[in-house]
Structure formats: structure tokens, C-alpha cells
Amino acid sequence: MRVLVPLAGLAFLVAQPQPPLQPQPPLPPPFATPSVTKHPKVIGWPAGKTPKAPDGFAVTLYAEGFDSPRWLYVLPNGDVLVAEARTLPAKDADPDTKKGLAESKTVTGGSANRITLLRDADKDGKPEVRETFLTGLKQPLGMALVGAHLYVANTDSVVRFPHTAGATKLTAAGTPVVYLPLGGYNNHWTRNLLAKPDGSKLYISVGSASNVGEKGMKEEALRANILEANPDGTGLRVFAAGLRNPVGMAWEPKTGLLWTAVNERDELGDDLVPDYITSVRDGAFYGWPFAYFGPNEDPRRKGERPDLVAKTVPPDLSVGAHTASLGLCFGTSPTFPEKYRGGAFVGQRGSWNRSQFAGYRVAFVPFRDGRPVGPPEDFLTGFIATDSEVYGRPVCVCVAADGALLVTDDVTNRIWRVAPVTR
């Protein structure tokens, strides 16, 4: 069944605020520092150089030669699906995206719009099978297998494809089940997808069309939300609202709660507003665009919705301002040391709106009993080369079938593999 999402009539959900799981960071006042545009120059990885992991881990090149490998999904048989998509070139982009592209000078071509399959049949930590799995997509990102169907989140729709276990290519036509508002501010074209463990629901992340609602709220209909739908597309509703750009989504293994990584707003200064990871409560409103990090009113929306400002739910944990925190997965690998089991790995693609680089790493957040018990710490670093240059930019993080952590590096078209050193 094809379900058309209405693009007008924005409704905000409200829920009673709940205390965050960690003390909130002290926030500077808005505009305490100037808003700075500082895009990195990507210089690529020198021969033999890799990102750095903590002692006891080895970092190796898992695969390369992609065209912007943005997201990963591991099938039950261990095959890894790689969604290859990028921000559109300036001639096809909206005005805000055109501005960013002109400043960064890093995007010159269109989007590959495909999914590639990788298979490591001999279990040596490097795939020997590589096939073009699915084409004809529109800036795909999220993927989810539910029963005999693979769901793919394009920028404008969720499409369902018949899937046979072990297939290396999908040839049957897909069926759109949910239509979505396409594109968005800067890199907000991404639509992630997560299935409920029992397969009964789909969760779809949709980023905002603007930085802070400057295009008017009609343009934000069904954006800056996590949506929920049945697998056939019926029952579509806003599960949680006010999430400026939620991308990474994962189920926390102890509590079964949905968690997400959120990119917060720009142009309030170096240290505003922190990106965050948070558990996502059904019916909760997380502030965008009227408030941030709890009931802190955005001065650019001053006085517009005091009711929503007051009802803004504080997120659970800051992961740093302007870090572009995109990837999120939980440490479920039995091969990793005990410290990392149950904690959150966060792929931080890195800042452009900060005077000094922030992000450009995979961060690790320790958890205990389903709750963060410490601040983010370095896990995979070494992406920054100089004050103005980076070797690469990490995006998606996921646990492979063999327990290794896989990390996409979309600007250098690589996937890194991090695993404990075997002795």
C-alpha cells in the first residue's frame, strides 16, 4: 500500500519533561563567540596510514573504492550492505545547500544512488565478494530487513523490495510504502530507518529543511522528527518531534529503548548548540527550533512558542557542539573488552561552524544498566591532519557479524575495520 505523507499541517507532540540521564553541561550564552565558517580540506590518507584506536585494537582497511559510502547495514548472514549517496551538486541543490557546497568545494559529482553488497565468506576480516546489490535509488541511506522484504529509505520515500536470503543482487521492482518530504538543509537529505526488533514497526528519521525554522514552519511539516509506521506504510505518525536532524538510531540492548544521535543548530557560536545522543520517548518534544538542550529559548525564535519551550525534554548526553554526530551503535560484540560492551559508539563527521575543529572521530560513551555513566571519550581518532586539513571523515558505525566495528569514511570512499588484536 502506498501512503502519501501530507506536507502541510505541522503538529508538535508534547510530553512531560523527564530528567536527563547525565548532568547537563554548562552552556555559554548565545553569540558568546562569533559564528565561524571553517570547512576542512580533505587531503586523503597517505600510504600506510590509518586512524588510531586504543591500545589492544587493530585498525585495517576493510574495503575501498566506493562513491561516498554513507551508511551500513549488516544482514543476518553477515553480508554488509553499503549505501552510497551524497549531497547533490550545487546545480541541483536548494539555496542553503548551494551555499555550503560553494564554501566546502568538496562535492563535484552527483549521487551514486546505489547499494553495494560485501561478503566475507572466509571470515578473514576482508570481503572477497563485492556486488552491486541495488540501483535506481534516490539518495538512499537507511536499510532494514523485515521478514522477506528489505526496506530502503530514500530521501523522498521508504521503498520495500522482495529479498531472498543470500542474494547478491535485487532485481525485482520496489514498492514505495511511505512518501517523505525530500531534501533538507545542508546534509539533511538523509533518511535513516530502523525496524522494531519484532518487525511490527518502522522508525524513520527526517531532518529539518532549515537551520532554525527560517523558511517558515509550513516547510517543516513532518521534518525534524522520528516517524513511526507499520511495515506496509499505514499508521504513520510522529513518534518524537523537535529533533533537528536525527540520523543514527539504535536499540539500547539493556532497556530496549530507542536512542538517536542528533545534529543541533548552527550559528550561535563555537559551543552552541551541543549535538547529543538521547533515548527517544514516545510523544516527546526535544525543542527544535524554539528551544535547545532543554527549555533554553533560541533567541532567533524568541517569544514565539513559550508553551513548547517549557515542555522541551532535555536530551540525555551532550557529545559536543558542531561535531556532526551521525553514526550510532551499541557495543554488542563479545570480542571487545568488557569496558566497551553495552556502550555507545558515535560517528562524528566533524564541524564546519566552529573556529577549531570538533568531532572527526568515533567517540565512545560508557553505559551501565542502559544509562550513560561518563562523558564521550576518544575511540577512533587521527582523522585531523592540521588546523585546516583532515585525512577523512567518519560517518556510520556498526558491529559486523564477527564482532569488529566497521566505520565508513565517506569523503575518502573507505570502510575501516576495528577489532581487538589477536595474540
C-alpha positions in Angstrom: 0.0 0.0 0.0 1.3 3.4 -0.9 0.8 6.0 1.8 1.2 9.7 0.9 2.6 11.8 3.7 0.9 15.2 3.9 3.4 18.0 3.6 1.3 20.6 5.4 -0.1 21.0 8.9 2.7 20.6 11.4 1.8 19.3 14.8 4.2 19.2 17.7 3.9 16.5 20.2 4.3 17.3 23.9 5.3 15.1 26.8 6.1 15.9 30.4 9.9 16.6 30.6 12.0 13.9 32.2 15.4 14.5 33.8 18.4 13.7 31.6 20.5 10.7 32.4 23.6 12.8 32.9 24.0 16.3 34.3 23.7 18.9 31.6 26.8 20.8 30.5 27.1 24.5 31.4 26.0 26.3 28.2 27.5 29.7 27.2 25.1 32.5 26.2 24.1 32.7 22.6 26.6 34.5 20.4 29.3 34.4 23.1 31.7 33.8 20.2 31.2 34.7 16.5 29.7 32.2 14.2 32.6 30.9 12.1 32.6 29.0 8.8 35.6 26.6 8.6 35.2 23.8 6.2 38.1 21.2 6.2 40.3 20.5 3.3 40.2 16.7 2.8 43.7 15.5 1.8 43.1 11.7 1.9 45.1 9.0 3.7 48.8 8.7 3.0 50.0 5.2 2.1 50.2 3.0 5.2 48.4 5.5 7.5 45.2 4.6 9.3 43.0 6.1 12.0 44.1 5.3 15.6 42.3 3.1 18.1 43.1 2.5 21.8 45.9 0.1 22.7 44.9 -3.5 22.1 42.9 -2.8 18.9 44.0 -3.1 15.2 42.7 -0.8 12.5 42.6 -2.1 9.0 41.2 -1.1 5.7 38.0 -3.3 5.2 37.1 -2.0 1.7 37.6 1.0 -0.6 36.8 2.4 -4.0 33.2 3.4 -3.2 31.4 6.6 -4.2 30.5 8.3 -0.8 29.8 5.2 1.4 27.4 6.9 3.8 25.7 4.1 5.7 26.0 0.4 6.5 23.6 -2.4 7.3 24.6 -6.0 8.3 22.3 -8.8 7.1 21.6 -11.9 9.3 24.0 -13.9 7.2 26.8 -11.4 7.8 26.7 -9.7 4.4 27.3 -5.9 4.7 25.2 -3.5 2.6 26.8 -0.2 1.8 24.5 2.8 0.9 26.4 5.1 -1.5 24.9 8.5 -1.7 25.9 12.1 -1.3 24.7 15.7 -1.2 23.7 16.8 -4.6 25.9 19.1 -6.6 25.2 22.8 -6.4 23.1 22.9 -9.7 20.6 20.5 -8.2 20.6 21.8 -4.6 18.4 24.2 -2.6 19.9 27.6 -1.8 21.2 26.6 1.6 22.9 23.5 0.3 24.4 25.5 -2.6 26.0 27.9 -0.1 27.6 25.1 1.8 28.8 23.4 -1.3 30.4 26.6 -2.6 32.2 27.1 0.7 33.4 23.5 1.1 34.4 22.9 -2.6 34.4 19.1 -1.9 31.4 17.9 -4.0 31.8 17.8 -7.7 29.6 15.0 -8.9 26.1 13.6 -8.4 25.0 10.8 -6.1 25.8 7.2 -6.9 22.3 6.2 -5.6 23.2 2.5 -5.1 23.7 -0.1 -2.5 26.8 -2.4 -2.7 27.0 -5.8 -1.1 30.2 -7.1 0.6 30.7 -10.7 1.7 33.5 -12.0 3.8 32.9 -15.7 3.2 36.2 -16.9 4.5 35.9 -14.8 7.7 39.4 -13.3 7.4 38.2 -9.7 8.1 38.2 -8.6 4.5 35.4 -9.2 2.0 36.3 -11.1 -1.2 32.8 -10.8 -2.7 31.6 -7.4 -3.9 28.4 -6.9 -5.9 26.2 -4.1 -7.0 23.2 -5.0 -4.9 20.6 -2.4 -5.8 20.4 0.6 -8.1 17.9 3.2 -9.2 17.6 4.7 -5.8 17.3 8.4 -4.7 20.0 9.3 -2.2 19.5 6.1 -0.1 20.6 5.9 3.5 18.8 3.7 6.0 18.1 0.0 5.4 16.1 -2.6 7.4 15.3 -6.2 6.7 11.8 -7.2 7.9 10.8 -10.8 7.1 11.2 -11.4 3.4 11.5 -7.7 2.5 14.3 -5.2 2.5 13.3 -1.6 3.2 15.4 1.3 1.9 15.0 4.9 3.0 15.5 7.2 0.0 15.4 11.0 0.6 11.8 11.1 -0.6 10.3 7.7 0.3 10.7 4.4 2.1 10.7 1.6 -0.6 10.1 -2.1 0.0 11.9 -4.8 -2.0 11.4 -8.6 -2.1 14.5 -10.2 -0.6 15.9 -13.7 -0.6 18.5 -14.7 2.0 21.9 -15.0 0.4 21.0 -12.9 -2.7 23.8 -10.8 -4.0 21.6 -8.7 -6.2 18.0 -7.4 -6.1 16.2 -7.2 -9.4 12.5 -7.0 -8.5 10.9 -3.6 -8.5 10.4 -1.9 -5.2 7.1 -0.6 -3.8 7.0 2.8 -2.1 5.2 2.4 1.3 5.8 5.9 2.7 6.5 9.1 0.9 8.6 11.7 2.7 9.5 15.4 2.3 12.7 15.3 0.2 16.0 17.0 0.7 16.7 19.4 3.5 19.1 22.0 5.0 22.8 21.3 4.3 23.2 17.5 4.6 19.7 16.9 6.0 18.6 14.8 2.9 19.5 11.7 4.9 16.6 9.4 6.0 17.6 6.6 8.4 15.4 3.6 9.0 15.2 1.2 12.0 12.8 -1.7 12.4 11.4 -2.7 15.8 13.0 -6.0 16.9 9.8 -7.9 16.4 9.3 -6.3 12.9 6.0 -4.7 13.8 7.0 -1.1 13.3 9.4 1.1 11.3 11.1 4.2 12.6 12.1 6.8 10.1 14.3 9.8 10.8 13.7 13.1 8.9 15.9 16.1 9.3 14.8 19.8 9.1 14.5 21.9 6.0 16.3 24.8 7.6 18.8 25.7 10.3 16.3 27.2 12.8 12.9 27.4 11.0 13.8 30.4 8.9 11.8 29.1 5.9 8.6 29.1 7.9 7.1 26.2 9.8 5.0 25.0 6.9 8.2 24.0 5.2 9.0 21.8 8.2 5.9 19.6 8.0 6.9 16.1 9.1 10.5 17.1 9.4 12.8 17.3 12.4 11.0 14.2 13.6 11.3 10.5 14.1 8.3 8.9 12.4 6.7 5.6 13.1 4.8 3.4 10.6 3.6 -0.1 10.1 5.7 -2.1 7.6 3.0 -1.6 4.9 3.2 2.1 5.4 -0.1 2.5 7.3 -0.4 4.1 10.7 2.1 6.8 10.0 2.6 9.2 12.9 5.1 11.4 14.6 6.8 9.3 17.3 9.0 12.2 18.6 9.4 15.8 17.4 11.8 18.7 17.8 14.8 16.7 16.7 16.6 19.0 14.3 18.5 16.2 12.4 18.3 12.8 14.0 20.4 10.3 11.9 21.8 7.4 13.8 19.2 5.2 15.5 19.7 2.1 17.6 18.0 0.0 20.2 19.8 0.1 23.6 20.4 -3.5 24.5 19.5 -3.5 28.2 16.4 -1.4 28.2 15.2 -1.9 24.6 14.7 1.9 24.3 15.2 3.7 21.1 18.2 6.0 21.0 19.3 8.5 18.4 22.2 10.8 17.6 21.1 14.4 16.7 22.8 17.2 14.9 21.8 20.5 16.6 21.6 24.0 15.1 24.3 26.4 13.7 25.3 30.0 14.0 25.0 30.6 17.8 28.8 30.4 18.4 31.5 27.8 18.9 30.0 26.0 21.8 26.3 26.2 21.0 24.4 24.1 20.5 25.7 20.7 21.6 24.9 17.7 19.5 23.6 14.9 21.6 22.6 11.3 21.9 19.4 10.6 23.7 16.8 8.0 24.5 13.7 8.8 22.5 10.4 9.0 24.3 7.1 8.4 22.6 5.3 11.7 22.3 8.3 13.8 23.5 9.3 17.2 22.1 13.0 18.0 22.1 12.9 21.7 21.3 13.8 22.5 17.7 13.5 25.2 16.6 12.2 27.1 19.6 14.4 25.8 22.3 17.6 23.8 22.7 19.1 21.4 25.3 16.0 21.6 27.4 14.0 24.8 27.9 16.7 27.2 26.7 14.9 29.5 24.2 16.6 30.2 20.9 16.9 34.0 20.6 16.0 33.8 16.9 12.6 32.3 17.8 12.1 34.4 21.0 8.6 34.6 22.3 7.0 32.5 19.5 6.1 29.3 21.4 6.7 29.7 25.2 4.4 26.7 25.7 6.7 24.4 23.7 9.9 25.9 25.2 8.5 25.0 28.7 7.7 21.4 27.6 11.1 20.7 25.9 12.6 17.4 27.0 16.3 17.7 27.8 18.4 15.2 25.9 20.4 12.6 27.8 24.0 13.4 26.9 26.0 16.1 25.1 28.5 14.9 22.6 30.0 18.3 21.7 28.8 21.3 19.7 29.1 21.1 15.9 30.6 17.6 15.9 28.1 16.4 13.2 27.4 13.3 15.2 25.7 10.9 12.7 26.5 7.3 13.4 25.3 5.4 16.4 25.5 1.8 17.5 25.8 -0.1 20.8 28.7 -2.3 21.7 27.3 -5.8 21.4 30.5 -7.6 20.4 31.7 -10.4 22.6 35.2 -10.0 21.2 35.6 -6.4 22.6 36.9 -5.8 26.1 34.2 -5.7 28.8 34.5 -1.9 29.0 33.0 -1.5 25.6 30.1 -3.9 25.9 26.8 -2.1 26.1 28.3 1.3 25.5 27.5 3.6 22.6 29.8 4.3 19.6 29.2 7.6 17.9 30.4 8.5 14.4 31.3 12.3 14.4 31.8 13.5 10.8 33.2 16.8 12.1 32.5 20.5 12.3 32.2 23.3 9.8 30.7 26.0 12.0 33.4 26.3 14.6 36.7 28.1 14.8 38.6 25.0 15.8 37.7 21.5 14.5 35.5 19.3 16.7 34.4 15.8 16.0 36.3 14.0 13.3 36.4 10.8 15.4 34.4 7.9 16.6 33.5 8.6 20.2 32.7 6.0 22.9 30.2 6.6 25.7 30.3 4.1 28.6 26.9 2.8 29.7 25.8 0.8 32.7 22.3 -0.7 33.1 21.2 1.2 29.9 22.4 4.6 31.0 25.4 6.7 30.2 27.9 6.7 33.1 30.5 9.1 31.7 31.3 11.6 29.1 32.2 10.8 25.5 35.8 9.6 25.1 38.1 9.0 22.1 37.8 5.6 20.4 38.9 6.1 16.8 40.9 9.3 16.1 43.7 10.5 13.8 41.3 12.0 11.2 42.6 15.5 11.7 45.9 16.3 9.9 46.4 20.0 10.5 44.5 23.1 11.7 42.8 23.2 8.3 43.2 19.7 6.9 41.7 16.3 7.6 42.6 12.9 6.2 39.0 11.7 6.2 35.6 12.0 7.9 33.9 9.1 9.8 30.1 8.6 9.5 28.4 5.3 10.1 29.4 2.8 12.8 28.1 -0.7 13.0 29.1 -4.1 14.5 29.9 -6.7 11.9 28.9 -10.4 12.2 32.4 -11.2 13.5 32.2 -8.6 16.2 34.5 -6.0 14.6 33.4 -2.3 14.4 33.0 -1.0 10.9 33.3 2.7 10.2 32.5 4.5 6.9 34.8 7.3 5.7 32.6 8.9 3.1 35.0 11.5 1.7 37.8 9.1 1.1 35.4 6.3 0.0 36.7 3.8 2.5 35.4 1.5 5.2 37.7 0.9 8.3 37.6 -2.2 10.5 38.5 -2.0 14.2 39.0 -5.3 16.1 40.9 -6.4 19.2 44.4 -7.6 18.4 44.6 -11.4 18.4 47.6 -12.9 20.2 
